[in-house]
């Protein structure tokens, strides 16, 4: 293997949020990877660090070109330079946009279950979360468009926060679905804010569709947040971009980012995307192959070894969404039982709303770690079923 995805990196005692756990615990919860990033990125940052001067940094022409070329070549979406704005992260961008595009007391629609920090960005800013609950038929999640249109009609609804591809269910929304969302939002004067941070983590042979690329309606009524941080494991670098084709919307967004002081890069935030998008493609393609081997292993293990539990099929993200509803109605209890019993640290589906009875597992780690996680999950589920069946 050219890239050492099987190599175990010891992240304990490094200030890692993920690995700040007890010695016997195996964290497979928060969405960062246990792989070293692409060597081209490391080399670029090491070269810059070698200068030894870390003054104020600007966004260079290379940064704009990197985003433009990557989306054109990888996702067949032509982005103009003036559409792009730097931000320190997708979450800071979302929170800033919520504050600038909506007013206190208005509604923001989210399609649940969905990334839990969305709720913080909405509620912490005095806006209301309006859930459009996705429907799961045991095989795939679908949008309830009747419910969505009803909520879009509410005159207090001014923003729809879309997750494309969708975290945690791993859904790649097809062009027709995105078109329908876009047309409805234009009809009811609701702006679309699309979080596309997971766009480059797709099953080999599959690509996602950028929301703004679908139609004129989607392009002119949308704000898109993107970043190399998820695909290249750069979350700690704090770098992202906001794409806003519409002039009026872009003026508001850029003013908001500057007012909130999240529009200026640190030294590495300015150069990491250039290296990632300019020279990291081969590494990313190898990563995606490895991740899907991990997913296939986990899905087969659950199918063959863990009764009463199933994996939700997915084409995107490195997150496994696990259906445990046949063994418990309380995934909060199950999640904590698993951690106390085996040390396996997962995310409770309740955190994402409309996810009761589900667990989320991060598969972005060496295969040996996935195997360990599966065994711990199997043993914990067996112990849990015995525990709940014990006479009181």
Phi, psi and omega in degrees: 000126183294320179253136192271066180289340178278350182287129179275126178256122180280109183255002178293147177061033177241010184080017180285125176301318183295318188260015174276068185225173179293160188302323184273359186269149179241103183278119176227051186243281188298150189273068161230159188263154177262028176251149169292147180291177180303135183301332179295325179289313178302316181298319180297317181287325177295319178298317180294318180297329181298338178294327177078008178240125186233063182275189179301141188236141177254165173273118186271171176302325181299326178297312179298315182295324180298313178295314181301312184292321181296313182289329176291312186279324183271324190235008176054042180232118180275116179252132175275148182305317186290347178284342190266140173221138177284147170214156183287352177175163179292318180295313174303323178295315180299313180298318179296317181293320176303317180293324187274325187268337180241171176240163182304134178093351179276167185260140172239122181277136171229148181261103186266150003288144184208163180317121191294335182291340173308317183296322178296315181299331181274303187292319181296342179256014173079017176258168184256134173280126176243112185275127164256098189284121177294149180257131180244125184257014182094352180230321183206156175267142177225156178278136173274094186287334176296313178294320181299313181295322178300319181285327177293330181290338180297123184294345176275354179271122184234350183214139171245123181261106184263143175245112190219105355295166192268128173252122022256000192277351176073027184271131168266115180287130181281167185301320182296320178296315180296321177299317181295317176300313182298317180294320179294320181292323175294318181302321185254013173060045178245125180283144178257127173248111187254118175271111184242033184294334181269010191297332183266357177258078179237159177301136178308132184096352179238144176231161176264166177250117176299132183304317185290348181273351191286317185198172176296320177302313181294319183294314187279349183238031186220156172231129184240133177252127181224165182189152172276000191293322182286314184289328185249011176057057184237024186304324182287351179277337177060074181214137181199174176222150175244131181251119182224098181292326184283128185301314183293316177297317182297321178301315180295316182297314181296321176297319179296316180298320179288320178300322181275000177059043177237025186249008181240134184274152163279175187303314186278333178296333181278331185257335182301316179296328179296315179291318182297305184283335181275326187224007184260007185298318181296317178299316182296319179297320177293321178300313181299320176300316182295316180299321182283335170293319175301314181297316180298319178299312183296317180297317179293321180297314179298316181299319187266336191242343186236098181288143177084001181231143179219153179263134178283126179301141182213150177246000184211161181072164174257026183253128179263122180261116192249124181271113182244016189295337181283347179248346180201149170258005184229085181291337175299314179295316181298315181301316181286327176296316180300316181294318181288328183281315188237351184084001179283121186254108180244175176259137178281131181300336178298334180299335185260003185058149183055028181232020180298131181093003179242155173233152177245131180236135178270119182261008184274073183202166179304148185306320180302324180288323175298316179300317178298315180298319179296318179295318178296320179296314179302310183295323181289321178295318177299315180295323180295316180296322176293322182294315183287340180270352179296138177296139181280000000 
